[in-house]
Amino acid sequence: MVSPTLIFNGSISGFVGVLLGIIISLIVNCTLVEISISSFFSLYFGFLFVVVGGIILWRIFSQDSADSKESQAKRRPLAAFALIIILSGLICFTLEQHWYRSRSPLMKVPLYTILGTAVAFALTFSVVDLVNYVLGFLQ
């Protein structure tokens, strides 16, 4: 039988997860619009992506590990996403405002897929890292 405490904690966790997902989705959409229409924000987010991707790579490889296969298996996907974030930063540096109007959807969809994935992962990684830090501080 499922205890009432488990149901309550699961409900709270689900509600917080849904709320964070909605907020992150809204931020990702607004970020993609700003990158598309403003060269200042494109440059700003390009710099931000390169820095955040570098920090994620640093966090991945600076932690002590037993060099087991499990730790290597966990590091590879995180490193791949960090490299995608850095690639997105470089893409932001090369974006021009007239591309938004003049490029075909065949060119824009992969570009914005990479940018959207990078924004979502960077934001989610940062939120999870912040939650882990706060919970570690409170314990």
C-alpha positions as CSV (number, residue, x, y, z in Angstrom):
1,M,0.0,0.0,0.0
2,V,1.2,3.5,-0.8
3,S,1.7,5.7,2.2
4,P,0.0,9.2,2.3
5,T,3.5,10.8,2.8
6,L,4.7,9.3,-0.4
7,I,1.7,10.5,-2.3
8,F,2.1,14.0,-0.8
9,N,5.8,14.2,-1.5
10,G,5.3,12.8,-5.0
11,S,2.6,15.4,-5.7
12,I,4.8,18.3,-4.5
13,S,7.7,17.0,-6.6
14,G,5.5,16.6,-9.6
15,F,4.1,20.1,-9.2
16,V,7.5,21.7,-8.8
17,G,8.8,19.7,-11.8
18,V,5.9,20.9,-14.0
19,L,6.4,24.5,-12.8
20,L,10.2,24.4,-13.6
21,G,9.5,22.8,-17.0
22,I,7.0,25.5,-17.9
23,I,9.5,28.3,-16.8
24,I,12.4,26.7,-18.7
25,S,10.3,26.3,-21.8
26,L,9.2,29.9,-21.7
27,I,12.8,31.1,-21.2
28,V,14.1,28.9,-24.1
29,N,11.4,30.3,-26.5
30,C,12.1,33.9,-25.5
31,T,15.9,33.3,-25.8
32,L,15.5,31.9,-29.4
33,V,13.4,34.9,-30.4
34,E,15.9,37.4,-28.9
35,I,18.8,35.6,-30.6
36,S,17.0,35.8,-33.9
37,I,16.0,39.4,-33.9
38,S,18.8,41.2,-32.0
39,S,22.5,41.2,-32.9
40,F,23.3,42.4,-29.4
41,F,21.6,39.5,-27.8
42,S,23.1,37.1,-30.3
43,L,26.6,38.3,-29.3
44,Y,25.6,38.2,-25.6
45,F,24.2,34.7,-25.7
46,G,27.1,33.5,-27.9
47,F,29.6,34.7,-25.2
48,L,27.4,33.2,-22.5
49,F,27.1,29.8,-24.2
50,V,30.9,29.6,-24.7
51,V,31.4,30.4,-21.0
52,V,28.7,28.1,-19.7
53,G,29.9,25.2,-21.9
54,G,33.5,25.7,-20.7
55,I,32.3,25.7,-17.1
56,I,30.3,22.5,-17.6
57,L,33.4,20.9,-19.2
58,W,35.5,22.0,-16.3
59,R,33.0,20.7,-13.8
60,I,32.9,17.3,-15.6
61,F,36.6,16.8,-15.8
62,S,37.7,18.4,-12.5
63,Q,35.8,16.0,-10.3
64,D,37.8,13.2,-8.8
65,S,36.7,9.8,-10.2
66,A,37.7,6.3,-9.8
67,D,38.1,6.1,-13.6
68,S,35.6,3.3,-13.7
69,K,33.6,2.6,-16.8
70,E,30.4,4.0,-15.1
71,S,32.0,7.4,-14.5
72,Q,33.3,7.5,-18.1
73,A,29.8,6.5,-19.4
74,K,28.3,9.4,-17.4
75,R,30.9,11.9,-18.5
76,R,30.6,11.4,-22.2
77,P,27.0,12.5,-22.7
78,L,27.6,15.6,-20.5
79,A,30.8,16.4,-22.4
80,A,28.9,16.1,-25.7
81,F,26.2,18.5,-24.5
82,A,28.8,20.9,-23.2
83,L,30.4,20.8,-26.7
84,I,27.0,21.4,-28.3
85,I,26.6,24.5,-26.0
86,I,30.0,25.8,-27.1
87,L,29.1,25.1,-30.8
88,S,25.9,27.1,-30.2
89,G,27.9,30.0,-28.9
90,L,30.0,30.0,-32.0
91,I,26.8,29.8,-34.1
92,C,25.5,32.8,-32.3
93,F,28.6,34.8,-33.2
94,T,28.0,34.1,-36.9
95,L,24.2,34.8,-37.0
96,E,23.1,37.8,-38.9
97,Q,19.7,39.5,-38.6
98,H,18.8,39.1,-42.3
99,W,19.3,35.3,-42.0
100,Y,16.1,35.1,-40.0
101,R,14.1,36.3,-43.0
102,S,16.1,35.1,-46.0
103,R,17.0,31.5,-45.1
104,S,14.7,28.6,-46.0
105,P,13.2,26.4,-43.2
106,L,15.6,23.6,-44.3
107,M,18.5,25.8,-43.2
108,K,16.8,27.3,-40.1
109,V,15.4,24.1,-38.5
110,P,18.8,22.4,-37.7
111,L,20.3,25.7,-36.6
112,Y,17.5,26.5,-34.2
113,T,17.4,22.8,-33.0
114,I,21.0,23.1,-31.9
115,L,20.4,26.5,-30.3
116,G,17.2,25.3,-28.5
117,T,18.9,22.2,-27.3
118,A,21.8,24.2,-26.0
119,V,19.6,26.7,-24.2
120,A,17.5,24.0,-22.6
121,F,20.4,21.9,-21.5
122,A,22.4,24.9,-20.1
123,L,19.4,26.1,-18.2
124,T,18.4,22.7,-16.9
125,F,22.0,21.9,-15.9
126,S,22.3,25.2,-14.1
127,V,18.9,24.8,-12.2
128,V,19.8,21.2,-11.2
129,D,23.3,22.3,-10.1
130,L,21.7,25.2,-8.1
131,V,19.2,22.9,-6.4
132,N,22.0,20.4,-5.5
133,Y,24.0,23.2,-4.0
134,V,21.2,24.6,-2.0
135,L,20.1,21.1,-0.7
136,G,23.7,20.4,0.2
137,F,24.0,23.6,2.0
138,L,20.8,23.0,4.0
139,Q,21.8,19.5,5.1
